[in-house]
Amino acid sequence: MRSDVTTLKSYGRAFRAAFPYTIPVLTGYLFIGMAFGVMIQEKGYNFLWAMFMSLVCYAGSGQYLAVTFFVPGIRLTHMIFMEFMLNIRHIFYGLSLLERFCRMGKKRLYMIFSLTDETYSLFFITKVPPDVREDEFLFAVAVLDHSYWILGSGIGALAGTLIPFDAAGIDFAMTALFTVIMVEQWTEKKNRPCVLLGLSCGLVCLLIFGAESFILPTMCCIMAALLLGRRQLDFCGGEQEDETGMREAGQHGN
């Protein structure tokens, strides 16, 4: 077993290695976290409540939705159903990370809790440095992203108290973030079939079920399409990787 000093040094190395990769999340989470902080402050809750909610209910868009329920007359069953519908995508995120999380011991419980859209993306697009343990690197990414969200929430609530302003439309920050993530995925050619699949399923379900009820059918359609077309998508991705490898080999040969 490793000594405590060795473990601390190892985690310190992991956090230093992970930080540069989380800077884009830092810039995004500070602003959308601030937007959440302003929203919850307008409901009469101070910055401590904003930070506490971000600590124990780390749900991003789910927190935005929850703030709209801070009014009399909202049924608990309605709240639970809407939050489940909004965050059901995390079930599919978790399925693809089961093997990696199972190797992380007790940390897997926090990893499951801290899995957001942006953290999930970093887990797949970031290569673990060779001098850092994978479990410690992934843990560092998750903790850093979580801390950015908590910090942004507190700053937003404080700003809303000290500098009152009209917060109408501020919740659009989350939509803007999802759009940026989609554009970033589109820049990688191997991801484009999946992006088009998601957009197609969403559009069809929107037309069929309407804006109030299309999220769950969309997720089910996407999951079914991914399972049925897995071989074709893997083949497309493999072709892109082969082409990239051939270009790199040609460059080295020159």
Secondary structure, 3 states (H helix, E strand, C coil): CCCHHHHHHHHHHHHHHHHHHHHHHHHHHHHHHHHHHHHHHHCCCCHHHHHHHHHHCCCCHHHHHHHCCCCCCCCHHHHHHHHHHHHCHHHHHHHCCHHHHHCCCCHHHHHHHCCCHHHHHHHHHCCCCCCCCHHHHHHHHHHHHHHHHHHHHHHHHHHHHHCCCCCCCCCHHHHHHHHHHHHHHHCCHHHHHHHHHHHHHHHHHHHHHCCCCCHHHHHHHHHHHHHHCHHHHHHHHHHHHHHHHHHHHHHHHC
